[in-house]
Amino acid sequence: MLPIASLLYMVWRNYIIDVKEVNAVGGEPIDVAFVKDYLKVSYDDAVIQLLIPAARRLLEKNLNISFIQKTLLITIQHGGLFPIALPYGPHSNITSVAYKDCDCNGVAFTNVGNEGYCLIGEEFKQFQTDAPGYYKITCEAGYTQLPGNLLESMLQQLAWMYENRGDEKQAKLNPNLQMLTSSLTRNSWI
């Protein structure tokens, strides 16, 4: 039986080093006309066009959820004991997994195929393996159609950003959304 300190060390060795968006497959989940109708305005197309991706990215970062379909390259360090939640789900397909041992002696990542690891979960996947080391995981993530609660959150964030445009508050999460979205977040305590 491992002592608690060893178990905690193994958990702490599970962390995300980097997440890179390789490409975005779909467009924004809502268009300018829809937002203008929601805001009850008939002008400011250019401003709203700029706010839509800004609001989406801000919510994606705060909730750890991909609102649009994209391919991600995720680099993690895995301790080999507990699963690690992959960021920015839902994850529809893992296209490749590459491995490098913990020594980092100039050894390049090698493709491990479909062996040596398992995925836990249906939409928001966790990565599990017995081999400690560094992993590069390429996966497809995001929604084809944004669920209603996330769509409403995005519209409320857009309204907040539109009302506070030109102000430093514009780049922050709507304080009213923090309570609403707390149950939607996929952020992990690890």
WOTA-V480908 format. One record per residue. N is the residue number from 1. RES is the residue in three letters. PHI is phi as a letter, one per 30 degrees, with the letter a starting at -180 (NA if undefined). Layout:
[[N RES PHI] [N RES PHI]]
This chain:
[[1 MET NA] [2 LEU d] [3 PRO d] [4 ILE e] [5 ALA e] [6 SER d] [7 LEU d] [8 LEU d] [9 TYR d] [10 MET d] [11 VAL d] [12 TRP d] [13 ARG d] [14 ASN d] [15 TYR a] [16 ILE d] [17 ILE d] [18 ASP a] [19 VAL b] [20 LYS b] [21 GLU d] [22 VAL d] [23 ASN a] [24 ALA c] [25 VAL d] [26 GLY c] [27 GLY d] [28 GLU d] [29 PRO d] [30 ILE b] [31 ASP c] [32 VAL e] [33 ALA d] [34 PHE d] [35 VAL d] [36 LYS d] [37 ASP d] [38 TYR d] [39 LEU d] [40 LYS i] [41 VAL b] [42 SER b] [43 TYR b] [44 ASP i] [45 ASP e] [46 ALA d] [47 VAL d] [48 ILE d] [49 GLN e] [50 LEU d] [51 LEU d] [52 ILE e] [53 PRO d] [54 ALA d] [55 ALA d] [56 ARG d] [57 ARG d] [58 LEU d] [59 LEU d] [60 GLU e] [61 LYS d] [62 ASN d] [63 LEU c] [64 ASN i] [65 ILE b] [66 SER d] [67 PHE d] [68 ILE b] [69 GLN d] [70 LYS a] [71 THR c] [72 LEU c] [73 LEU c] [74 ILE c] [75 THR c] [76 ILE b] [77 GLN c] [78 HIS c] [79 GLY d] [80 GLY i] [81 LEU b] [82 PHE c] [83 PRO d] [84 ILE b] [85 ALA d] [86 LEU d] [87 PRO d] [88 TYR h] [89 GLY d] [90 PRO d] [91 HIS c] [92 SER c] [93 ASN a] [94 ILE c] [95 THR c] [96 SER a] [97 VAL b] [98 ALA b] [99 TYR b] [100 LYS b] [101 ASP d] [102 CYS d] [103 ASP d] [104 CYS h] [105 ASN d] [106 GLY i] [107 VAL d] [108 ALA d] [109 PHE d] [110 THR c] [111 ASN d] [112 VAL c] [113 GLY i] [114 ASN c] [115 GLU c] [116 GLY i] [117 TYR a] [118 CYS b] [119 LEU c] [120 ILE c] [121 GLY j] [122 GLU c] [123 GLU c] [124 PHE c] [125 LYS d] [126 GLN c] [127 PHE c] [128 GLN b] [129 THR a] [130 ASP c] [131 ALA c] [132 PRO d] [133 GLY l] [134 TYR c] [135 TYR b] [136 LYS c] [137 ILE c] [138 THR c] [139 CYS b] [140 GLU c] [141 ALA b] [142 GLY j] [143 TYR c] [144 THR d] [145 GLN b] [146 LEU d] [147 PRO d] [148 GLY e] [149 ASN d] [150 LEU d] [151 LEU d] [152 GLU d] [153 SER d] [154 MET d] [155 LEU d] [156 GLN d] [157 GLN d] [158 LEU d] [159 ALA d] [160 TRP d] [161 MET d] [162 TYR d] [163 GLU d] [164 ASN c] [165 ARG d] [166 GLY i] [167 ASP c] [168 GLU d] [169 LYS d] [170 GLN e] [171 ALA d] [172 LYS c] [173 LEU d] [174 ASN e] [175 PRO e] [176 ASN d] [177 LEU d] [178 GLN e] [179 MET d] [180 LEU d] [181 THR d] [182 SER d] [183 SER d] [184 LEU c] [185 THR d] [186 ARG c] [187 ASN d] [188 SER c] [189 TRP d] [190 ILE d]]
